[in-house]
Amino acid sequence: MRNVIAAVFVVATIAPAFTVSGQAPAKRSPVNAEELDRLFQQVKNWGRWGAADELGSINLITAAKRKQALSYAKTGQTVSLVHNPLTDKADDNGSPFEHTMLPGFNMDRYAVSYHGYSHSHMDALCHILYKDQTYNGYARAAVNTDKGCTKLGIDNLKQGLITKAVLLDIPRLKGVPYLEPGTAVYQEDVEAWEKMSGVKIQPGDVILLRTGRWARRDKVGPWAVGRSAAGFHASIIPFIKARGVAIVGSDAASEVSPSMVEGVALPVHTLLITALGVNILDNQDLEALAEVAAKLKRWEFMITINPLPVTGGTGSPMNTLATF
């Protein structure tokens, strides 16, 4: 997820191929960089909200949507979606969070390289490039500087975000405590979850994919999540666009790894951020959320997202809250 994905390519045809058994076929489009590129051109939102737009799908979170989201806060119970910062180096944490106490008064210093597979954070729209362009067609040279992004930075979200969110608890759907690394989540899995839970993803929603990554970590220990993780297959992107999803999040990086797209490391990130203009919430801890949702039998709730308004920042760590 480093900001060096200029050579990433993109997804192809829309229609997912279903089988009678409900199992995904061995190969599903996109399977290579050429198909990925076709899908990128097919789904991209460049110019949809104007040539100067820097918000992307956040435009779908209207005042009316925010008011709707407030109606989902029925009991006032809040649940944090953030995993406490990991301070020990591990297979899934190459850059531990640093907490240093300073001499004198009770003061401290925090330091973190948050992009990656350990720290809960939000990706800005300048974080991923495709063929030397960002979302909305801005050229790399016009956006990237040694002092941050001149466009599409996380500071564009200074006012914070309030909308409705939907938890996609795929392990619960499949009757397992967690998905094994490398398990792909397809459109039909999401549609089956909608049917089972009684929810429907609507324009302006945040979707949160629970794979059970943190539950598995607690049981078997850390592993190299960047090389092996459950998550969305790139073929789901047209579905996400059609439903008008505003933000995508998960308990890892939102995409299956290995990617199942030959020669492409992060096809879902590239399609979401660069093609659609969808910010991503990485490494959220959805375990407590899943427990509360199951207890209440409510998988829709209000979500509050308040990133640090770092000028030109490629993203931000933060404490995201669900309110039931």
Secondary structure, 3 states (H helix, E strand, C coil): CCCCCCCCCCCCCCCCCCCCCCCCCCCCCCCEHHHHHHHHHHHCCCCCCCCCCCCHHHHHCCHHHHHHHHCCCCCCCEEECECCCCCCCECCECCCCEEEEECCCCEEEEECCCCCCCCCEEECCCCCCECCECHHHCEHHHHEECCEECCCCHHHHCCCEEEEEEEEEHHHHHCCCCCCCCCEECHHHHHHHHHHHCCCCCCCCEEEEECCHHHHHHHHCCCCCCCCECEECHHHHHHHHHHCCCEEEECCCCECECCCCECCCCHHHHHHHHHHCCEEEECECCHHHHHHHHHHCCCEEEEEECCCCCCCCCEEECCCEEEC
